[in-house]
Amino acid sequence: MNRKRLILAFLGVALAAGSWSPAFGSPQETVFRPRLRENISDLYLVRLTRALDLTEEQTAKLYPVLTRTEKEKAALQSRMGADLRDLRQELDGPSFREGRVIELVARIREARRAIRQKEDEVEAVLEAALTPLQRARYLVFTVDFMRIVGENLQRARGQRGLLKRNP
């Protein structure tokens, strides 16, 4: 059973590899990013529900908050990624416009602050809805999930160059 879960997690993460990488930029890959990000979010929510052994009442209370927050964070991260790309281009160019750099840095900082705020909102809701044991499981689950996602993304990016692609 654990092997099945690991395989499903790897497949989900491997499919989502393109959604978090700023290196991806082809029009085809850009079309799939939102769906891939949603798949990772859905995988997170399903795994979270199982890991915490949530009751139906807890699930009904938490799921709408978690899905809304994940969508909002995805939008913020997407805009921040575009701003980071623009900032890199501005800094790598033959000349840079100081005003443009200052504007981009401010927008990136604001996006990061807004993402942290969303995460704090989720933490507050979880704190109110979970038992102490579930809160402890949540901490362990989150760290493990993010580590596994990161490892699988690294592995998928490494294998990405090995794939034969048709133009």
C-alpha positions as a Markdown table, in Angstrom:
| # | Residue | x | y | z |
|---|---|---|---|---|
| 1 | Met | 0.0 | 0.0 | 0.0 |
| 2 | Asn | 2.8 | 2.4 | 0.9 |
| 3 | Arg | 4.5 | 1.7 | -2.4 |
| 4 | Lys | 1.3 | 2.6 | -4.3 |
| 5 | Arg | 1.1 | 5.8 | -2.5 |
| 6 | Leu | 4.7 | 6.6 | -3.2 |
| 7 | Ile | 4.2 | 5.9 | -6.9 |
| 8 | Leu | 1.1 | 8.0 | -7.1 |
| 9 | Ala | 2.9 | 10.8 | -5.2 |
| 10 | Phe | 5.8 | 10.6 | -7.6 |
| 11 | Leu | 3.6 | 10.7 | -10.7 |
| 12 | Gly | 1.6 | 13.6 | -9.3 |
| 13 | Val | 4.8 | 15.5 | -8.5 |
| 14 | Ala | 6.5 | 14.6 | -11.8 |
| 15 | Leu | 3.5 | 15.9 | -13.7 |
| 16 | Ala | 3.6 | 19.1 | -11.7 |
| 17 | Ala | 7.3 | 19.7 | -12.2 |
| 18 | Gly | 6.7 | 22.2 | -14.9 |
| 19 | Ser | 4.3 | 24.2 | -12.9 |
| 20 | Trp | 6.9 | 25.6 | -10.4 |
| 21 | Ser | 9.9 | 26.0 | -12.6 |
| 22 | Pro | 10.7 | 29.5 | -13.9 |
| 23 | Ala | 12.8 | 27.9 | -16.6 |
| 24 | Phe | 9.7 | 26.5 | -18.3 |
| 25 | Gly | 8.3 | 29.0 | -20.7 |
| 26 | Ser | 7.0 | 27.5 | -23.9 |
| 27 | Pro | 3.4 | 28.3 | -24.8 |
| 28 | Gln | 2.4 | 24.7 | -24.5 |
| 29 | Glu | 3.9 | 24.4 | -21.0 |
| 30 | Thr | 2.3 | 27.7 | -20.0 |
| 31 | Val | -1.1 | 26.3 | -20.8 |
| 32 | Phe | -0.6 | 23.3 | -18.5 |
| 33 | Arg | 0.8 | 25.3 | -15.5 |
| 34 | Pro | -2.5 | 26.1 | -13.9 |
| 35 | Arg | -3.8 | 22.6 | -14.1 |
| 36 | Leu | -0.6 | 21.1 | -12.9 |
| 37 | Arg | -0.5 | 23.5 | -9.9 |
| 38 | Glu | -4.1 | 22.5 | -9.2 |
| 39 | Asn | -3.1 | 18.8 | -9.3 |
| 40 | Ile | -0.3 | 19.4 | -6.7 |
| 41 | Ser | -2.8 | 21.4 | -4.6 |
| 42 | Asp | -5.3 | 18.6 | -4.8 |
| 43 | Leu | -2.7 | 16.0 | -4.0 |
| 44 | Tyr | -1.7 | 18.1 | -0.9 |
| 45 | Leu | -5.3 | 18.3 | 0.3 |
| 46 | Val | -6.0 | 14.6 | -0.1 |
| 47 | Arg | -2.8 | 13.6 | 1.6 |
| 48 | Leu | -3.4 | 16.2 | 4.3 |
| 49 | Thr | -6.9 | 14.8 | 5.0 |
| 50 | Arg | -5.5 | 11.3 | 5.3 |
| 51 | Ala | -2.4 | 12.2 | 7.3 |
| 52 | Leu | -4.5 | 14.2 | 9.9 |
| 53 | Asp | -7.3 | 11.7 | 9.9 |
| 54 | Leu | -9.8 | 14.5 | 9.7 |
| 55 | Thr | -13.4 | 14.0 | 10.6 |
| 56 | Glu | -16.1 | 14.9 | 8.1 |
| 57 | Glu | -16.9 | 18.1 | 10.1 |
| 58 | Gln | -13.3 | 19.2 | 10.1 |
| 59 | Thr | -12.9 | 18.4 | 6.4 |
| 60 | Ala | -16.1 | 20.4 | 5.6 |
| 61 | Lys | -14.7 | 23.4 | 7.6 |
| 62 | Leu | -11.1 | 23.3 | 6.4 |
| 63 | Tyr | -11.4 | 22.3 | 2.7 |
| 64 | Pro | -13.0 | 25.5 | 1.4 |
| 65 | Val | -10.5 | 27.6 | 3.3 |
| 66 | Leu | -7.5 | 25.6 | 2.1 |
| 67 | Thr | -8.7 | 25.5 | -1.6 |
| 68 | Arg | -9.4 | 29.2 | -1.6 |
| 69 | Thr | -6.1 | 30.1 | -0.1 |
| 70 | Glu | -4.1 | 27.8 | -2.4 |
| 71 | Lys | -5.8 | 29.4 | -5.4 |
| 72 | Glu | -5.0 | 32.9 | -4.1 |
| 73 | Lys | -1.4 | 31.8 | -3.4 |
| 74 | Ala | -1.1 | 30.3 | -6.9 |
| 75 | Ala | -2.2 | 33.6 | -8.4 |
| 76 | Leu | 0.3 | 35.6 | -6.3 |
| 77 | Gln | 3.1 | 33.2 | -7.1 |
| 78 | Ser | 2.3 | 33.4 | -10.8 |
| 79 | Arg | 2.5 | 37.2 | -10.8 |
| 80 | Met | 5.6 | 37.1 | -8.6 |
| 81 | Gly | 7.2 | 34.7 | -11.1 |
| 82 | Ala | 6.5 | 37.0 | -14.0 |
| 83 | Asp | 7.9 | 39.9 | -12.0 |
| 84 | Leu | 11.1 | 37.9 | -11.1 |
| 85 | Arg | 11.5 | 37.1 | -14.8 |
| 86 | Asp | 11.2 | 40.8 | -15.7 |
| 87 | Leu | 13.6 | 41.7 | -13.0 |
| 88 | Arg | 16.2 | 39.2 | -14.3 |
| 89 | Gln | 15.8 | 40.6 | -17.8 |
| 90 | Glu | 16.1 | 44.1 | -16.6 |
| 91 | Leu | 19.3 | 43.3 | -14.6 |
| 92 | Asp | 20.8 | 41.3 | -17.4 |
| 93 | Gly | 20.1 | 43.9 | -20.1 |
| 94 | Pro | 22.8 | 46.3 | -21.4 |
| 95 | Ser | 21.3 | 49.1 | -19.3 |
| 96 | Phe | 18.8 | 49.0 | -16.6 |
| 97 | Arg | 16.2 | 51.5 | -15.6 |
| 98 | Glu | 16.4 | 52.1 | -11.9 |
| 99 | Gly | 12.8 | 53.1 | -11.6 |
| 100 | Arg | 11.7 | 49.8 | -13.2 |
| 101 | Val | 13.9 | 47.8 | -10.9 |
| 102 | Ile | 12.6 | 49.6 | -7.8 |
| 103 | Glu | 9.0 | 48.9 | -9.0 |
| 104 | Leu | 9.6 | 45.2 | -9.6 |
| 105 | Val | 11.4 | 44.7 | -6.3 |
| 106 | Ala | 8.5 | 46.4 | -4.4 |
| 107 | Arg | 6.0 | 44.2 | -6.2 |
| 108 | Ile | 8.0 | 41.0 | -5.5 |
| 109 | Arg | 8.3 | 42.0 | -1.8 |
| 110 | Glu | 4.6 | 42.7 | -1.6 |
| 111 | Ala | 3.7 | 39.3 | -3.2 |
| 112 | Arg | 6.0 | 37.5 | -0.7 |
| 113 | Arg | 4.3 | 39.4 | 2.1 |
| 114 | Ala | 0.8 | 38.5 | 0.8 |
| 115 | Ile | 1.8 | 34.8 | 0.5 |
| 116 | Arg | 3.1 | 34.8 | 4.1 |
| 117 | Gln | -0.2 | 36.4 | 5.2 |
| 118 | Lys | -2.2 | 33.7 | 3.4 |
| 119 | Glu | -0.1 | 31.0 | 5.1 |
| 120 | Asp | -0.7 | 32.7 | 8.5 |
| 121 | Glu | -4.5 | 32.7 | 7.8 |
| 122 | Val | -4.4 | 29.0 | 7.1 |
| 123 | Glu | -2.3 | 28.4 | 10.3 |
| 124 | Ala | -4.9 | 30.3 | 12.4 |
| 125 | Val | -7.8 | 28.3 | 10.9 |
| 126 | Leu | -6.0 | 25.0 | 11.4 |
| 127 | Glu | -5.1 | 26.0 | 15.0 |
| 128 | Ala | -8.7 | 26.5 | 15.8 |
| 129 | Ala | -10.0 | 23.4 | 14.0 |
| 130 | Leu | -7.4 | 20.7 | 14.9 |
| 131 | Thr | -6.7 | 18.8 | 18.0 |
| 132 | Pro | -3.2 | 19.0 | 19.4 |
| 133 | Leu | -2.3 | 15.6 | 18.0 |
| 134 | Gln | -3.5 | 16.7 | 14.5 |
| 135 | Arg | -1.5 | 20.0 | 14.8 |
| 136 | Ala | 1.6 | 18.0 | 15.5 |
| 137 | Arg | 0.8 | 15.7 | 12.5 |
| 138 | Tyr | 0.2 | 18.7 | 10.3 |
| 139 | Leu | 3.7 | 20.1 | 11.1 |
| 140 | Val | 5.4 | 16.7 | 10.3 |
| 141 | Phe | 3.2 | 16.2 | 7.2 |
| 142 | Thr | 3.9 | 19.7 | 5.8 |
| 143 | Val | 7.7 | 19.3 | 6.2 |
| 144 | Asp | 7.7 | 15.8 | 4.7 |
| 145 | Phe | 5.4 | 16.7 | 1.8 |
| 146 | Met | 7.4 | 19.8 | 0.8 |
| 147 | Arg | 10.7 | 17.8 | 1.0 |
| 148 | Ile | 9.3 | 15.0 | -1.1 |
| 149 | Val | 7.9 | 17.4 | -3.7 |
| 150 | Gly | 11.3 | 19.2 | -3.8 |
| 151 | Glu | 13.2 | 16.0 | -4.3 |
| 152 | Asn | 10.8 | 14.8 | -7.0 |
| 153 | Leu | 11.0 | 18.1 | -8.8 |
| 154 | Gln | 14.8 | 18.0 | -8.8 |
| 155 | Arg | 14.7 | 14.4 | -10.1 |
| 156 | Ala | 12.1 | 15.4 | -12.8 |
| 157 | Arg | 14.1 | 18.4 | -13.9 |
| 158 | Gly | 17.2 | 16.2 | -14.2 |
| 159 | Gln | 15.4 | 13.8 | -16.4 |
| 160 | Arg | 13.8 | 16.5 | -18.4 |
| 161 | Gly | 16.8 | 16.9 | -20.6 |
| 162 | Leu | 16.9 | 13.2 | -21.4 |
| 163 | Leu | 13.5 | 13.2 | -23.0 |
| 164 | Lys | 13.4 | 13.2 | -26.8 |
| 165 | Arg | 11.2 | 16.0 | -28.0 |
| 166 | Asn | 9.7 | 16.7 | -31.3 |
| 167 | Pro | 9.8 | 20.3 | -32.5 |
